[in-house]
Amino acid sequence: MSPRATPPPSRPVGAVTRGTTNPNRLRRMDRWIAAVQGPELRRSAAAPVAVDLGYGAAPWTAVELLQRLRAAEPRTSVVGVEIEPARVAAARPYQRDGLTFVHGGFEVPLPDASVRPTVIRAANVLRQYDEDQVAAVWRRLCARLAPGGLLVEGTCDEIGRRHVWVALGPEGPRTVTFATRLGSLERPSDLAERLPKALIHRNVPGEPVHAFLRDFDRAWAAAAPYASLGARQRWLRAVRDLSADWPLADAAADGQRRWRQGEVTVNWSALAPNSG
C-alpha cells in the first residue's frame, strides 16, 4: 500500500439503491461529460480516472462510460463503485483493461487510494435520500475530486429520454443541465419529474426552478410555429428566447451545439433553492 493510501472504512457510506439499470440509459449524461470534461481529461498528467458511483444491478453504465470517455481521452480508466457486494461480484467478469469494479459508497474507494478521480458520476443514486442529506453527500464527493475534477449528479427515466443533472466542482455546484429526446417532449416542464433531489421538491411557486420551467414552457409555446420545421428547431428557438431572461451557461457559440442535442445548461445560482 502506498504511504499516502488510507484503508477504506469497514462499512461503505450510504444505502443500497434499487439498482435498476438499462443499456444506454445514461448516454445523454455521458456525452455531455465527454464534451465538457474532455479537455480536463486530456490535460491530466497521469491517466485520468472516472467513477461510476452506484452503477446498479448490472455493469452496463460503467462499460459505456469507459467507451465514451476513452473517445475523448484514450488513457481514461473507469472504476465502478457499488455498495451491494453481490452486484460487485456480478460485475467483475466484465472487468477489462481500464475498467474495475469495487465495493464501496460515498467514500469512493479506488484501487489506488492515493488517486483522486477527475470525474464522479452519480446517476439515480440520491433520489431515495432526503433533501436535507444532499448537501453533505455533495461535499463528501467533491472532496474526493482531483483539482479540476467534476461531480455530475442527477436523475433520468428508465430508458434515458429525460434527464436532469447538477455539475459540481470542488467549490460546489456550478450548473444544472436539462436533456431530453426532443421527439418525445410535449413541453419542457415534463422534465420536472426528473429533477435531482436537491430541486425536485422545490418545483413550487416562489422557487427559482419553478419560475424557470414556467418560462421555458412559455417560450416553447411561443415557438410553436417552428414545429413545422421539426422539434429541434422549435427547441432551439425556445432556448434562444429563454436566454434573454435566464443565465444559460452554454449560450456561447460552442455551447449552442449542445442545444441541438436537446440540452440546455443553466447556472446553478439562478436555480438554487431559496433558503429557509
C-alpha positions as CSV (number, residue, x, y, z in Angstrom):
1,M,0.0,0.0,0.0
2,S,1.3,3.5,-0.8
3,P,2.4,5.6,2.2
4,R,-0.3,8.1,1.2
5,A,-3.0,5.4,1.0
6,T,-5.5,5.0,3.8
7,P,-7.6,1.9,4.3
8,P,-11.3,2.3,3.5
9,P,-13.9,2.2,6.3
10,S,-15.1,-1.2,7.3
11,R,-18.6,-0.4,6.1
12,P,-19.4,1.7,3.0
13,V,-21.1,5.0,3.5
14,G,-24.6,5.2,2.0
15,A,-27.6,3.0,1.5
16,V,-28.4,0.3,-1.1
17,T,-30.4,1.6,-4.1
18,R,-32.9,-0.3,-6.1
19,G,-30.2,-1.0,-8.7
20,T,-32.4,-0.7,-11.8
21,T,-30.4,0.0,-14.9
22,N,-30.6,-0.4,-18.7
23,P,-28.1,-0.2,-21.5
24,N,-27.8,3.4,-22.9
25,R,-29.8,4.8,-20.0
26,L,-27.1,7.4,-19.3
27,R,-25.9,8.2,-22.8
28,R,-27.0,11.8,-22.6
29,M,-25.1,12.4,-19.4
30,D,-22.1,10.5,-20.7
31,R,-21.9,12.5,-23.9
32,W,-22.2,15.8,-22.0
33,I,-19.4,14.7,-19.6
34,A,-17.2,13.8,-22.5
35,A,-17.7,17.1,-24.3
36,V,-17.5,19.3,-21.2
37,Q,-14.8,17.5,-19.2
38,G,-12.8,16.1,-22.1
39,P,-10.3,18.9,-22.0
40,E,-9.6,18.3,-18.3
41,L,-9.2,14.6,-19.0
42,R,-6.6,15.4,-21.7
43,R,-4.7,17.8,-19.5
44,S,-4.2,15.3,-16.8
45,A,-0.6,14.4,-16.4
46,A,-1.4,10.9,-15.1
47,A,-4.0,8.6,-16.7
48,P,-7.4,10.1,-15.6
49,V,-9.9,8.1,-13.5
50,A,-13.7,8.4,-13.7
51,V,-16.0,6.8,-11.2
52,D,-19.4,5.3,-11.9
53,L,-20.9,5.6,-8.4
54,G,-23.8,3.3,-7.7
55,Y,-23.9,1.6,-11.2
56,G,-26.6,-0.8,-10.1
57,A,-27.5,-4.4,-10.6
58,A,-25.7,-4.7,-13.9
59,P,-22.5,-3.1,-15.1
60,W,-23.7,-1.6,-18.4
61,T,-23.4,2.0,-17.5
62,A,-19.8,1.6,-16.4
63,V,-18.9,-0.2,-19.6
64,E,-20.5,2.5,-21.6
65,L,-18.9,5.3,-19.6
66,L,-15.4,3.8,-20.4
67,Q,-16.2,3.7,-24.1
68,R,-17.5,7.3,-24.2
69,L,-14.7,8.9,-22.1
70,R,-12.0,7.0,-24.0
71,A,-13.3,8.6,-27.2
72,A,-12.3,11.9,-25.5
73,E,-9.1,10.7,-23.8
74,P,-7.9,7.1,-24.5
75,R,-5.9,7.0,-21.2
76,T,-9.1,7.2,-19.1
77,S,-10.0,4.4,-16.8
78,V,-13.3,3.8,-15.0
79,V,-14.0,2.4,-11.6
80,G,-17.5,1.2,-10.9
81,V,-18.4,1.6,-7.2
82,E,-21.3,-0.3,-5.7
83,I,-22.5,-0.6,-2.1
84,E,-24.1,-4.0,-2.6
85,P,-21.4,-6.8,-2.6
86,A,-23.4,-9.2,-4.8
87,R,-23.5,-6.5,-7.5
88,V,-19.8,-6.1,-7.4
89,A,-19.3,-9.9,-7.7
90,A,-21.7,-10.0,-10.7
91,A,-19.9,-7.2,-12.4
92,R,-16.3,-8.4,-12.0
93,P,-16.4,-10.8,-15.0
94,Y,-16.8,-7.7,-17.2
95,Q,-13.5,-6.2,-15.9
96,R,-11.0,-5.4,-18.6
97,D,-8.1,-3.0,-19.2
98,G,-9.2,0.3,-17.8
99,L,-12.4,-1.0,-16.1
100,T,-12.5,-2.1,-12.4
101,F,-15.4,-2.8,-10.0
102,V,-15.1,-2.2,-6.3
103,H,-17.3,-2.4,-3.2
104,G,-18.0,1.0,-1.6
105,G,-20.2,4.0,-1.2
106,F,-19.8,7.8,-0.8
107,E,-16.3,7.4,0.5
108,V,-15.4,6.5,-3.2
109,P,-12.7,3.8,-2.6
110,L,-10.3,3.4,-5.5
111,P,-7.8,0.6,-6.2
112,D,-5.0,3.1,-5.6
113,A,-6.2,5.2,-2.6
114,S,-3.7,8.0,-3.5
115,V,-5.6,8.7,-6.7
116,R,-8.3,11.3,-7.0
117,P,-10.9,10.9,-9.7
118,T,-11.3,13.5,-12.5
119,V,-15.0,12.6,-12.9
120,I,-17.5,11.2,-10.5
121,R,-20.9,10.3,-12.0
122,A,-23.7,9.6,-9.6
123,A,-26.9,8.9,-11.5
124,N,-30.2,7.9,-9.8
125,V,-28.4,7.5,-6.5
126,L,-29.7,10.3,-4.3
127,R,-33.3,10.1,-5.4
128,Q,-34.1,7.9,-2.4
129,Y,-32.4,10.2,0.1
130,D,-34.0,13.1,2.0
131,E,-33.4,16.5,0.5
132,D,-31.6,17.7,3.6
133,Q,-29.0,14.9,3.1
134,V,-28.0,16.0,-0.4
135,A,-25.6,18.9,0.5
136,A,-23.5,16.7,2.8
137,V,-23.2,14.0,0.2
138,W,-22.2,16.6,-2.4
139,R,-19.5,18.0,-0.1
140,R,-18.1,14.5,0.6
141,L,-18.0,13.5,-3.1
142,C,-16.5,16.9,-4.2
143,A,-13.8,16.5,-1.6
144,R,-12.6,13.3,-3.4
145,L,-12.2,15.1,-6.7
146,A,-8.9,15.8,-8.3
147,P,-8.1,19.5,-9.0
148,G,-10.2,20.5,-12.0
149,G,-12.5,17.5,-11.3
150,L,-16.2,17.3,-11.9
151,L,-19.1,15.6,-10.0
152,V,-22.2,15.0,-12.1
153,E,-25.3,14.0,-10.0
154,G,-28.8,13.7,-11.4
155,T,-31.8,11.6,-12.3
156,C,-33.2,10.1,-15.5
157,D,-36.1,8.0,-16.7
158,E,-35.7,4.2,-17.2
159,I,-34.6,4.5,-20.9
160,G,-32.8,7.8,-20.8
161,R,-35.2,10.0,-22.7
162,R,-35.4,12.7,-20.0
163,H,-32.5,13.6,-17.7
164,V,-31.6,16.5,-15.4
165,W,-28.2,16.7,-13.6
166,V,-26.2,19.1,-11.5
167,A,-22.5,19.6,-12.2
168,L,-20.3,20.4,-9.3
169,G,-16.6,21.2,-8.8
170,P,-14.5,21.1,-5.6
171,E,-16.0,24.5,-4.8
172,G,-19.6,23.3,-5.1
173,P,-22.5,23.3,-7.6
174,R,-21.9,25.1,-10.9
175,T,-24.7,24.3,-13.4
176,V,-27.9,22.4,-14.0
177,T,-28.5,20.6,-17.3
178,F,-31.9,19.6,-18.8
179,A,-31.6,17.0,-21.5
180,T,-34.3,15.2,-23.5
181,R,-35.2,13.2,-26.6
182,L,-36.9,16.0,-28.4
183,G,-39.3,13.8,-30.3
184,S,-40.9,12.6,-27.1
185,L,-41.3,16.1,-25.5
186,E,-44.7,17.6,-25.1
187,R,-43.5,20.6,-23.1
188,P,-40.2,21.4,-21.2
189,S,-41.8,21.2,-17.8
190,D,-42.2,17.4,-18.5
191,L,-38.6,17.3,-17.3
192,A,-39.7,18.3,-13.8
193,E,-40.3,14.7,-12.8
194,R,-36.6,14.0,-13.3
195,L,-35.2,16.9,-11.3
196,P,-32.4,15.8,-9.0
197,K,-33.2,15.5,-5.3
198,A,-31.9,19.0,-4.5
199,L,-34.6,20.5,-6.7
200,I,-37.5,18.2,-7.2
201,H,-39.3,19.3,-4.1
202,R,-38.7,22.9,-5.0
203,N,-40.8,22.9,-8.1
204,V,-43.5,25.1,-6.5
205,P,-44.5,28.7,-6.9
206,G,-41.9,31.1,-5.4
207,E,-38.9,28.8,-6.1
208,P,-36.5,29.7,-9.0
209,V,-36.7,26.2,-10.6
210,H,-40.5,26.6,-10.9
211,A,-40.1,30.0,-12.5
212,F,-37.6,28.7,-14.9
213,L,-39.8,25.8,-16.1
214,R,-42.8,28.1,-16.3
215,D,-40.8,30.5,-18.6
216,F,-39.4,27.6,-20.6
217,D,-43.0,26.4,-21.2
218,R,-44.0,29.9,-22.3
219,A,-41.0,30.1,-24.7
220,W,-41.9,26.6,-26.0
221,A,-45.5,27.7,-26.7
222,A,-44.3,30.9,-28.4
223,A,-42.0,28.8,-30.6
224,A,-44.9,26.6,-31.8
225,P,-44.7,27.9,-35.4
226,Y,-41.2,26.4,-35.7
227,A,-42.7,22.9,-35.0
228,S,-43.4,22.6,-38.7
229,L,-39.6,22.6,-39.2
230,G,-39.1,19.8,-36.5
231,A,-38.8,19.5,-32.8
232,R,-35.2,20.5,-32.8
233,Q,-35.9,23.9,-34.5
234,R,-38.7,24.6,-32.0
235,W,-36.3,23.7,-29.1
236,L,-33.6,26.0,-30.5
237,R,-36.0,28.9,-30.8
238,A,-37.4,28.4,-27.4
239,V,-33.9,28.2,-25.8
240,R,-32.8,31.3,-27.6
241,D,-35.8,33.2,-26.3
242,L,-35.2,31.8,-22.8
243,S,-31.6,33.1,-22.8
244,A,-32.9,36.6,-22.8
245,D,-34.1,36.2,-19.2
246,W,-32.1,33.3,-17.8
247,P,-28.3,32.9,-17.5
248,L,-27.6,29.9,-19.7
249,A,-24.1,28.6,-19.1
250,D,-24.0,27.3,-22.7
251,A,-25.1,30.4,-24.5
252,A,-21.8,30.9,-26.3
253,A,-21.5,29.7,-29.8
254,D,-19.7,26.5,-28.8
255,G,-22.3,25.7,-26.2
256,Q,-25.1,26.1,-28.6
257,R,-24.1,23.0,-30.3
258,R,-25.3,21.2,-27.2
259,W,-28.7,22.8,-27.6
260,R,-29.1,20.8,-30.9
261,Q,-28.7,17.6,-28.8
262,G,-31.8,18.6,-26.8
263,E,-29.9,20.1,-23.9
264,V,-29.8,23.4,-22.1
265,T,-27.5,24.2,-19.2
266,V,-28.3,26.9,-16.6
267,N,-26.1,28.5,-14.0
268,W,-26.8,26.9,-10.6
269,S,-27.0,30.3,-8.9
270,A,-30.2,31.0,-11.0
271,L,-31.9,27.8,-9.9
272,A,-30.6,27.3,-6.3
273,P,-33.4,26.7,-3.8
274,N,-34.5,29.6,-1.6
275,S,-33.1,29.3,1.9
276,G,-35.5,28.6,4.8
